[in-house]
């Protein structure tokens, strides 16, 4: 019986550690930013390694926390950022890069 309870506790803890997802596309001027644009996430005190967009401008990040996160897009020597929420089941965050007064900004599509 103790083994069964121990196994259940391990399974519950493992399911609590399931990562959330942040994924979507990035565009500028109505067109995809294309391949190789870096995207970073910071959730709480934890920073995640950058990922690169694919040919269609899509990105996919796995994060361990749910809650408030900041996404930053490293684009043309700038890093516009946007606050988003992460959930256990994943969140699609399509992003638009715009330039204002020589600075890039980031918003949700």
C-alpha positions as CSV (number, residue, x, y, z in Angstrom):
1,X,0.0,0.0,0.0
2,X,2.8,2.4,0.9
3,X,4.4,1.6,-2.5
4,X,1.2,2.5,-4.3
5,X,0.8,5.8,-2.4
6,X,4.5,6.6,-3.1
7,X,4.0,5.9,-6.8
8,X,0.9,8.1,-6.9
9,X,2.8,10.9,-5.1
10,X,5.6,10.7,-7.7
11,X,3.1,10.8,-10.6
12,X,1.4,13.8,-9.1
13,X,4.6,15.6,-8.6
14,X,5.7,14.8,-12.1
15,X,2.5,16.1,-13.6
16,X,2.9,19.3,-11.5
17,X,6.3,19.8,-13.2
18,X,4.8,19.6,-16.7
19,X,6.1,22.5,-18.7
20,X,3.9,25.1,-20.4
21,X,4.3,26.2,-24.0
22,X,4.6,29.6,-25.6
23,X,4.3,29.4,-29.4
24,X,3.2,31.5,-32.3
25,X,4.4,33.5,-35.3
26,X,6.3,36.8,-35.6
27,X,5.6,39.3,-38.4
28,X,6.6,42.8,-39.4
29,X,4.7,44.9,-42.0
30,X,2.3,42.1,-42.6
31,X,5.0,39.6,-43.6
32,X,6.8,36.9,-41.6
33,X,10.2,37.8,-40.1
34,X,11.4,34.5,-41.6
35,X,14.0,32.1,-40.3
36,X,16.6,32.7,-37.6
37,X,15.1,35.4,-35.4
38,X,15.8,34.7,-31.7
39,X,13.1,34.7,-29.1
40,X,13.8,34.5,-25.4
41,X,11.5,34.0,-22.4
42,X,11.8,35.0,-18.8
43,X,9.3,33.7,-16.2
44,X,9.8,35.0,-12.7
45,X,13.5,34.7,-11.9
46,X,14.1,32.0,-14.6
47,X,15.5,32.9,-18.0
48,X,15.1,30.3,-20.8
49,X,17.5,29.7,-23.6
50,X,16.6,31.5,-26.8
51,X,14.9,29.6,-29.7
52,X,15.1,30.6,-33.4
53,X,12.1,31.1,-35.7
54,X,11.7,28.7,-38.6
55,X,11.2,29.6,-42.2
56,X,7.6,30.7,-41.6
57,X,8.5,32.9,-38.7
58,X,7.1,30.5,-36.1
59,X,8.7,29.9,-32.7
60,X,8.1,27.4,-29.9
61,X,9.3,27.7,-26.3
62,X,8.8,25.4,-23.4
63,X,8.6,27.0,-19.9
64,X,8.3,25.4,-16.5
65,X,6.2,28.1,-14.8
66,X,2.7,29.3,-15.4
67,X,2.0,32.9,-14.8
68,X,3.6,36.1,-15.9
69,X,6.4,35.8,-18.5
70,X,8.3,38.3,-20.7
71,X,9.0,37.4,-24.3
72,X,11.8,39.3,-26.0
73,X,12.5,39.2,-29.8
74,X,16.1,39.9,-30.8
75,X,15.6,41.7,-34.1
76,X,17.9,44.0,-36.0
77,X,20.2,44.7,-33.0
78,X,17.2,45.5,-30.7
79,X,15.2,43.4,-28.3
80,X,11.6,44.6,-28.0
81,X,9.7,42.7,-25.3
82,X,6.2,42.0,-24.2
83,X,4.6,40.6,-21.1
84,X,2.5,37.5,-21.6
85,X,0.8,34.8,-19.4
86,X,1.9,31.2,-19.5
87,X,-0.4,28.3,-18.7
88,X,0.1,24.6,-18.2
89,X,-1.8,23.8,-21.4
90,X,0.1,26.2,-23.6
91,X,-0.6,29.6,-25.1
92,X,-0.4,30.8,-28.7
93,X,1.2,34.3,-28.8
94,X,1.4,35.7,-32.4
95,X,3.6,38.8,-32.3
96,X,3.9,41.9,-34.5
97,X,7.0,44.0,-34.6
98,X,6.5,47.6,-35.4
99,X,9.0,50.5,-35.6
100,X,8.2,53.8,-33.9
101,X,10.8,56.7,-33.7
102,X,13.6,54.3,-34.7
103,X,12.8,51.8,-32.0
104,X,11.1,48.4,-32.5
105,X,8.1,47.6,-30.4
106,X,6.3,44.3,-29.9
107,X,2.6,43.7,-29.7
108,X,0.2,40.8,-29.9
109,X,-1.5,40.3,-33.2
